[in-house]
Amino acid sequence: MEQKIRNKFQELFNTTGSVYASPGRINLIGEHTDYNGGFVFPGAIDKGMIAEIKPNGTDKVRAFSIDLNDYVEFGLREEDAPKASWARYIFGVCREIIKRGGTIQGFDTTFAGDVPLGAGMSSSAALESTYAFALNDLFQLGIDKFELAKIGQATEHNYCGVNCGIMDQFASVFGKAGHLIRLDCRSLEYKYYPFDPEAAGYKLVLLDSVVKHELASSAYNKRRQSCEHVVEAIRRRHPEVEYLRDATMEMLGEVKGEVSAEDYMRAEYVIEEIQRVLDVCEALEKGDYETVGQKMYGTHYGMSKLYEVSCEELDFLNDIAKECGVTGSRVMGGGFGGCTINLVKNELYDAFVKKAFADYTAKFGHEPKLYDVVISDGARKLH
């Protein structure tokens, strides 16, 4: 991939630039916990975006997307926003840096990626982080890593119309090979935990259902409201409770008669999920992958039965994992489609993949997609 990017850069701009990369991410556990003030537990992966970049001495950006075979030029003022949605990510990063007082000039760039689109590994965050990291380095702006992640997040909010949390960009910038990162979504404190399944005889496997059910955004907002209703009810007795993260199952029990059955179920999932993240961190410090796997199954059950954001295809893949003796399996991401993430013993890998492909295709009429992922480093300069 890198050679392809370099060849295209040479062909278009007749020179060579610097090469930068940023990864996509997985989240091992901690789903729908971010907007409840809880913890998430992501890691950067060995798939991402690579870009070659060189300042061109003008006030224009000339950018080529190799994957889309599309070329765009744009200026750096607010009114210069490009039409192409992929180019808005690059433009947004430039604008967010300028808004923070950073001085950047025009540049030439080509880029490509191997993060699968729509599989929940956050290709957009990888793209934003690549350019935020690169421009900071090229123009010696001295922006710290946290601010680089926030620049990516603000790009989504202000230029791409996605009101996302910080996790994706954070994982892409702060990733570290052989480690996952527990991020406290309230304080933004973080801590690295050792995660090396390969050394313990496991593979980390994503099975993409290749479906996306369309109710996702309205359903997402409804679930946020459920969580907020429960917090309001609990706060009447416990004014110190700001998020579900501050609540216990006992507190939830006290308000059972005051909230709807649906709201109660949603809150039960979140409170349990926040605890599961902490349990998984503790298990990893002991190298206990069996407990990690059990907690993953617990998350899937909660997302399917209590939070109700799974779907038939994902539940089917989770059931196959159970049948095959896979250590851990759950839906990854917001739900309603996308991937399951599976922690699979090496000796079960072939049988699991074979059965998953055969049974899934027989039931749904199309194959799932398979991605083996390895936990890797975050945004960096390659050459």
Secondary structure, 3 states (H helix, E strand, C coil): CHHHHHHHHHHHHCCCCEEEEEEEEEECCCCCCHHHCCEECEEEEEEEEEEEEEECCCCEEEEEECCCCEEEEEECCHHHCCCCHHHHHHHHHHHHHHHCCCCCCCEEEEEEECCCCCCCCCHHHHHHHHHHHHHHHHCCCCCCHHHHHHHHHHHHHHHCCCCCCCHHHHHHHHCECCEEEEEECCCCCEEEEECCHHHHCEEEEEEEEEEECCCHHHHHHHHHHHHHHHHHHHHHHCCCCCCHHHCCHHHHHHCHHHCCHHHHHHHHHHHHHHHHHHHHHHHHHCCCHHHHHHHHHHHHHHHHHHCCCCCHHHHHHHHHHHHCCCCEEEEECCCCEEEEEEEEEHHHHHHHHHHHHHHHHHHHCCCCEEEEECECCCCEECC
